[in-house]
Amino acid sequence: MGDKRDYRALTPVFRAALEANEDTPEGRKSAWDTVTAAGHDVDWHTFKRMIPWMRTIPSFPAWNEVMKEGEGSLVRYAQRAVVEREYREKLVRIRPGFQAAKAAQAFPDVGVAVTPKDFQRAYDEHLKLERFEKFCEEDGIPGGRKEMPDGSVQFYAPDAMGNPTHVLTQHPNGETS
């Protein structure tokens, strides 16, 4: 899976070990033994400091919860494994990135943690879509769709800044351009 100190590689093993053991001194020690036996290089004091944080951070659904048996598409997992959380007073839809999807595939029964970077990416996307909707409303393009006098329909999508950009025209005869 790569570097044994990689956060994404450690998280599923760490969470599975915590879930499999009681929240007692002996249980925490047993969980640490499990993590180090899996080949992950984490010292006892770091492990202890991470326990409260690991228990509270949200995680993406496990691979086996989201994917049908035999499916292996990382993109399909990223489209389906959505976590909704409030972040900076906005309800954001967080999707896993490539590394999170790979970690979920490698540990199919354990949810992969949502990172602060995932939260920020989802927040930025949410703000972009809000700008798009606002600009569409101001420009008379409700829902990113504008009906023209000749019967054709123009479709708009947000650009990198959230401004409406014409992407497709569907003509009355069904042709698109």
C-alpha positions in Angstrom: 0.0 0.0 0.0 3.0 2.3 0.2 4.6 4.1 3.0 3.8 2.5 6.4 3.6 6.0 8.0 1.0 7.2 5.5 -2.1 8.5 7.2 -4.5 6.9 4.8 -2.8 3.5 5.2 -2.9 3.7 9.0 -6.4 4.9 9.5 -8.4 1.7 8.5 -6.1 -0.6 10.5 -6.2 1.8 13.4 -10.0 2.0 13.4 -10.5 -1.7 12.9 -8.2 -2.4 15.9 -10.0 0.1 18.1 -13.4 -1.4 17.2 -12.2 -4.9 17.9 -11.0 -4.1 21.4 -12.6 -2.6 24.4 -11.9 1.0 25.5 -9.8 -0.1 28.5 -6.0 0.2 29.0 -5.6 -3.5 28.1 -7.9 -3.1 25.0 -5.9 0.0 23.8 -2.7 -1.9 24.2 -4.1 -4.8 22.3 -5.2 -2.5 19.5 -1.7 -1.0 19.3 -0.2 -4.5 19.1 -2.6 -5.2 16.2 -1.6 -2.0 14.4 2.2 -2.7 14.8 1.7 -6.4 13.9 0.2 -5.2 10.6 3.6 -3.5 9.9 2.7 0.1 10.7 5.4 2.1 12.4 3.6 4.1 15.1 4.9 4.5 18.6 2.7 3.9 21.7 2.5 7.6 22.7 1.4 8.7 19.3 -1.1 5.9 19.2 -2.6 7.0 22.6 -2.8 10.6 21.5 -4.7 9.6 18.3 -7.4 7.5 20.0 -9.8 10.3 20.9 -9.4 11.9 17.5 -9.8 8.6 15.6 -13.0 7.8 17.5 -14.6 11.2 16.6 -13.7 11.8 12.9 -16.2 10.8 10.3 -15.4 8.1 7.8 -16.5 7.2 4.3 -18.6 4.1 4.1 -16.6 0.8 3.8 -16.0 -0.4 0.3 -18.2 -3.5 0.9 -21.1 -1.3 2.0 -21.0 0.8 -1.2 -19.9 -1.6 -3.9 -21.6 -4.6 -5.4 -19.5 -7.8 -5.3 -17.0 -7.9 -8.1 -17.0 -4.1 -8.7 -13.6 -2.6 -8.6 -13.9 1.0 -10.0 -12.4 3.6 -7.7 -14.4 6.3 -9.6 -17.7 4.5 -8.9 -16.8 4.2 -5.2 -15.9 7.9 -5.0 -19.3 8.7 -6.6 -21.3 6.6 -4.2 -19.4 7.0 -0.9 -20.7 10.4 0.2 -20.6 11.8 3.7 -22.7 14.8 4.5 -21.5 17.0 7.4 -21.8 20.6 8.5 -18.6 22.6 7.9 -18.3 26.3 8.4 -22.0 26.6 8.8 -22.7 24.9 5.4 -24.0 21.4 4.8 -21.4 19.9 2.5 -21.3 16.6 0.5 -17.9 15.1 0.9 -16.6 12.6 -1.6 -13.5 10.5 -1.2 -10.4 11.4 -3.3 -8.2 8.9 -5.1 -6.1 8.0 -2.1 -9.1 7.4 0.1 -10.8 5.3 -2.6 -7.6 3.2 -2.9 -7.4 2.8 0.9 -11.1 1.7 1.0 -10.4 -0.9 -1.7 -7.4 -2.2 0.2 -9.4 -2.5 3.5 -12.9 -3.3 2.2 -14.6 -3.8 5.6 -13.4 -0.6 7.3 -14.4 3.0 6.6 -11.6 5.4 5.6 -11.4 8.6 7.6 -12.4 11.9 6.2 -9.5 14.3 6.4 -9.5 18.1 6.8 -8.4 18.4 3.2 -11.6 16.4 2.2 -13.7 18.9 4.2 -12.0 21.9 2.6 -12.4 20.5 -1.0 -16.1 19.8 -0.4 -16.6 23.3 1.1 -14.9 25.0 -1.9 -17.1 23.0 -4.3 -20.2 23.9 -2.3 -19.3 27.6 -2.6 -18.7 27.3 -6.3 -22.1 25.7 -6.8 -23.7 28.5 -4.7 -22.1 31.1 -6.9 -23.2 29.2 -10.0 -26.8 29.1 -8.8 -26.7 32.8 -7.9 -25.3 33.9 -11.3 -27.7 31.7 -13.1 -30.6 33.3 -11.3 -29.3 36.8 -12.0 -28.7 36.0 -15.7 -32.2 34.3 -16.2 -30.8 30.8 -16.5 -32.8 28.9 -13.9 -31.2 25.6 -13.0 -28.5 26.1 -15.7 -31.0 25.7 -18.5 -32.2 28.4 -20.9 -35.0 27.9 -23.4 -34.4 29.9 -26.6 -37.1 31.5 -28.9 -36.3 28.9 -31.7 -37.2 26.0 -29.3 -33.6 25.0 -28.6 -32.4 24.7 -25.0 -28.9 25.9 -23.9 -27.3 24.1 -20.9 -24.8 25.8 -18.6 -22.3 24.4 -16.1 -20.1 26.1 -13.6 -16.5 27.0 -14.6 -13.7 26.8 -12.1 -14.9 30.0 -10.4 -18.6 29.1 -10.4 -19.6 31.3 -13.4 -22.1 29.8 -15.8 -20.5 28.6 -19.0 -22.5 27.4 -22.0 -21.6 23.7 -22.6 -24.4 22.3 -24.8 -27.3 23.3 -27.0 -30.1 20.9 -27.7 -32.1 21.7 -30.9 -35.8 21.0 -31.3 -35.0 18.1 -33.7 -32.9 16.4 -31.0 -29.5 17.3 -32.3 -26.9 18.7 -29.9 -24.1 21.1 -30.5 
